[in-house]
């Protein structure tokens, strides 16, 4: 299956603009069998289905996971997994 190489996760912020985090495809799969994406720090992790459904994945203890409003695939390239 082909998955986008990266996504923008858009979170609603309390200020005037939304928070946007870019996550990239990893070699891991989540509990639902979909690929896991993470940001460059490894802190923000998300399992994203082929339909764009997002399940946030904890990267450490006591982490409070927000749910993004939108997962927008970035247009550069795709990688086949599975």
Steps between C-alpha positions, in 0.01 A plus 500: 500500500627849419501757780602866482856563618378774735193676639422832661303449820292808571401558862267772621693749708363741756650797314424649160671229296495123508805288592643301210737206553665315210535126556690253284439133426692253719557125464263430793133405494246591766245289685254537211756370248550841337836674464632723777621850415711719731641850509874573493520494881328160531258647753195541276394161363187406311362188337330613178273277291472509122178701548680765707363385836743594777573324828759680711767275652664583834878534486550526876334481837251763618452630146165666433410428139308760302298399197575684176220669310649380172778281361604645166732287282794688356538456127866394473533127443347188644647183639364148476463310827401143582 
